Amino acid sequence: MAAAVTSNPGQRGAQATAEDVKRIIGDIEDPKVLEILNLEPTIVELEEVVVGAAGDVDILGKEGHQLTAVAYQIVEILTAGEEERR
């Protein structure tokens, strides 16, 4: 997954676009992008997914912040089918 962060912190709470999803999470298939967009995530939630996928969930926990329900749903979308491929 990509680790890009928005350049304008004022926009981080804004609802994410398809371009945001691909820029922040990385190059994923269009059907998964649409599934993610149907959750109406914010840019912050996309960034949380990247932190969590990098194994840095402990960092979020130490700061007293847990992944949002939307972020967890995004992780489920991104990891769907991984067990089948193993």
C-alpha positions in Angstrom: 0.0 0.0 0.0 1.1 3.5 -0.7 1.9 5.8 2.2 1.1 9.1 0.7 -0.4 11.7 2.9 -2.4 14.7 1.8 -0.4 17.9 1.3 -3.2 20.1 2.8 -4.0 19.1 6.4 -7.2 21.1 6.2 -8.6 18.7 3.6 -7.9 15.5 5.7 -11.4 15.4 7.2 -13.0 15.8 3.8 -14.8 12.9 2.1 -12.4 10.9 0.0 -12.6 10.6 -3.8 -11.5 7.8 -6.1 -8.3 9.6 -6.7 -7.7 9.9 -3.0 -8.2 6.2 -2.5 -5.7 5.3 -5.2 -3.2 7.9 -4.1 -3.3 7.0 -0.4 -4.0 3.2 -0.5 -2.3 2.4 -3.7 -3.2 0.9 -7.1 -6.2 -1.2 -6.4 -8.9 -2.6 -8.7 -11.8 -0.3 -9.6 -14.5 -2.5 -8.0 -12.7 -2.3 -4.7 -12.4 1.5 -5.0 -16.2 1.7 -5.6 -16.8 -0.5 -2.5 -14.6 1.7 -0.5 -16.3 4.9 -1.8 -19.7 3.5 -0.9 -18.6 3.6 2.8 -18.1 7.4 2.3 -14.6 7.4 4.0 -12.7 10.5 4.9 -9.1 11.0 3.9 -8.2 10.5 7.6 -9.8 7.1 7.6 -7.9 6.1 4.4 -4.7 7.2 6.1 -5.6 5.1 9.2 -6.0 2.0 6.9 -2.5 2.6 5.6 -1.0 2.9 9.1 -2.9 -0.2 10.2 -1.8 -2.2 7.2 1.8 -1.2 7.9 1.5 -2.9 11.3 1.5 0.4 13.1 -1.8 -0.1 14.9 0.1 -0.1 18.2 1.1 3.5 17.5 -2.6 4.4 17.1 -3.4 2.5 20.3 -0.7 4.2 22.3 -2.1 7.6 21.3 -5.5 6.5 22.5 -6.9 6.3 19.0 -8.5 3.2 17.5 -9.4 2.5 13.9 -12.9 3.7 13.0 -15.6 1.3 11.9 -15.2 2.6 8.3 -11.4 2.0 8.4 -12.0 -1.6 9.6 -14.5 -2.1 6.8 -11.9 -0.8 4.3 -9.4 -3.3 5.6 -11.9 -6.1 5.1 -12.5 -5.0 1.5 -8.8 -4.9 0.8 -8.0 -8.2 2.4 -11.1 -10.1 1.0 -9.9 -13.2 -0.8 -6.4 -13.2 0.6 -7.0 -16.4 2.5 -8.3 -18.0 -0.6 -5.1 -17.2 -2.5 -2.9 -18.8 0.2 
